[in-house]
């Protein structure tokens, strides 16, 4: 398992300005970022063994993170 944090700026390094602009102009997009960060933090805490999750719980969080990342990417492509 990787314990890489997977921040959005690491995931989309060429879109940092778009991330900031959309966050400031869209409440929906801002909430997506908050949700992504919360799920990502839970995964990272599990990977670093600060919180213990079952494999199923961690896998569900990973699927949720991918879904959120895909949604964020769709917004970035439109902007």
C-alpha positions in Angstrom: 0.0 0.0 0.0 1.1 3.5 -0.8 1.0 6.2 1.8 1.2 9.0 -0.7 -1.2 11.8 0.3 -2.7 12.2 -3.2 -3.5 15.9 -2.8 -5.4 17.5 -5.7 -2.5 19.8 -6.5 -0.3 16.6 -6.9 -3.0 14.9 -8.9 -3.6 17.9 -11.2 -0.3 19.9 -11.1 -1.1 21.7 -14.4 -4.5 22.9 -13.2 -3.7 24.6 -9.9 -5.1 28.0 -11.1 -8.3 26.4 -12.4 -8.7 24.5 -9.1 -8.5 27.8 -7.2 -10.7 29.8 -9.6 -13.4 27.1 -9.6 -13.2 26.8 -5.9 -13.8 30.5 -5.5 -16.6 30.7 -8.2 -18.6 27.6 -7.5 -20.0 26.4 -4.2 -20.6 23.0 -5.7 -17.0 22.7 -6.8 -15.7 23.9 -3.5 -17.7 21.2 -1.7 -16.3 18.6 -4.1 -12.8 19.7 -2.9 -13.8 19.5 0.7 -15.3 16.0 0.2 -12.2 14.8 -1.7 -9.9 16.1 1.0 -11.9 14.5 3.7 -12.0 11.1 2.0 -8.3 11.4 1.0 -7.4 12.2 4.6 -9.2 9.1 5.9 -7.4 6.9 3.4 -4.0 8.4 4.2 -4.6 7.9 7.9 -5.5 4.3 7.3 -2.4 3.7 5.1 -0.1 5.2 7.8 -1.9 3.1 10.4 -3.1 6.1 12.4 -6.7 4.7 12.0 -7.5 1.1 11.5 -10.0 0.3 8.8 -11.1 -3.0 7.3 -10.0 -3.8 3.8 -13.6 -3.3 2.7 -13.9 0.1 4.3 -10.6 1.3 2.8 -11.6 0.0 -0.6 -15.0 1.8 -0.4 -13.1 5.0 0.4 -10.8 4.5 -2.5 -13.7 4.1 -4.9 -15.3 7.2 -3.4 -12.0 9.1 -3.9 -11.9 8.0 -7.6 -15.5 9.1 -8.1 -14.8 12.5 -6.6 -11.6 12.9 -8.6 -13.4 12.0 -11.8 -16.1 14.6 -11.0 -13.5 17.2 -10.3 -11.7 16.4 -13.5 -14.9 16.8 -15.5 -15.3 20.3 -14.0 -11.6 21.1 -14.8 -12.1 20.0 -18.5 -15.1 22.3 -18.9 -13.4 25.4 -17.4 
